[in-house]
């Protein structure tokens, strides 16, 4: 609830760009999905742009039009992925159900080299 209040306060000044740094990380999974859906709808309705910093690949895919993958320190842009679900009534919940979601997820997972680090 505190995060929603903080967001409402931020949106009240009508910023052109909203900066969210791990904004949903303290939330449990169900609440996180619902809040990301709310935020996504507000951003679309208000015509606002947002830069979202997250370590959650699913969150990045479902919330974004573009995902920038950063390298390790010093952080530089490693790659930019355009996210396009080509669907009406797009929101983070129905993006996760789209067949393209797993393709985007697997591409980003491989690029991050997570499976190489964990020997999966």
PyMOL commands that set and color helices and strands:
alter all, ss='L'
color gray80, all
select helices_A, chain A and resi 2-12+29-46+57-63+92-97+99-112+114-118
alter helices_A, ss='H'
color red, helices_A
select strands_A, chain A and resi 17-21+49-53+66-70+77-82
alter strands_A, ss='S'
color yellow, strands_A
deselect
rebuild
show_as cartoon
